[in-house]
């Protein structure tokens, strides 16, 4: 059987994964995040016209990408310094696995919200409703914040005007009419940022079923973000702790790679200019994105 160049690259990626070389994996991850940013920039550079409800997708996208760069920085190792123990820690670094997992969870949630609003819906009307519900609910929440300064009072007044406009806009959407009467009233009166969905629902809608490793990974990441006992047990000292942290860092980085590649695919499907730019990438890089994406989808 003759192996294609893509097959050979898949074998090479598997070897790299099994080697658990964190330095190499970090360089590869940074290239993927950098590529994602490069592809997305085509939207602005080509001045692609966007609708009002698409505008904040850029901010949400950068939230995802910058979390990725922060994750890269954490896994590179935090340089230690101390006024009290300078001699003991000088020149030493550590991988803060706990913080990395909190960031990875936040990055994952940015990925899920981006897909929930801008990728998953079957038509633009539902995308517009999900966007408006997301922002409307947040502005409603901000109305409950204390406002002692003049700036805060003026902002709340502006928000109130915007809420009135958004309520009218939401009410006219076909997808809003498809909600039950109870849901319509609840959305307009108290808000629902995820439109009566939970993270588990969004995970499934985005393609991560309960049998998917990513479904389980999200649960584990939440354990770390909420400082539950399991996170402490896993971080407690053990004879092979450093080796275990390196293994876990490589695994988390691999999962982050998969999310970045899936995001690259989604950007390409949403924007033709991004897909056109993707087509100009080096073949090996495109192989990497395709192979890692397939791994994520199979998972």
Secondary structure, 3 states (H helix, E strand, C coil): CCCCHHHHHHHHHHHHHHHCCHHHHHHHHHHHHHHHHHHHHHHHHCCCCCCHHHCCHHHHHHHHHHHHHHHHHHHHCEECCCCCCHHHHCCCEECCHHHHHHHHHHHHHHHHHHHHHHCCCCCHHHHHHHHHHHHHHHHHHHHCCCCCCHHHHHHHHHHHHHHHHHHHHHHCCHHHHCCCHHHHHHHHHCCCCCCCCCHHHHHHHCCCCCCCHHHHHHHHHHHHHCCCHHHHHHHCCCCCHHHHHHHHHHHHHHHHHHHHHHHHHHHHHHCHHHHHHHCCCCHHHHHHHHHHHHHHHHC
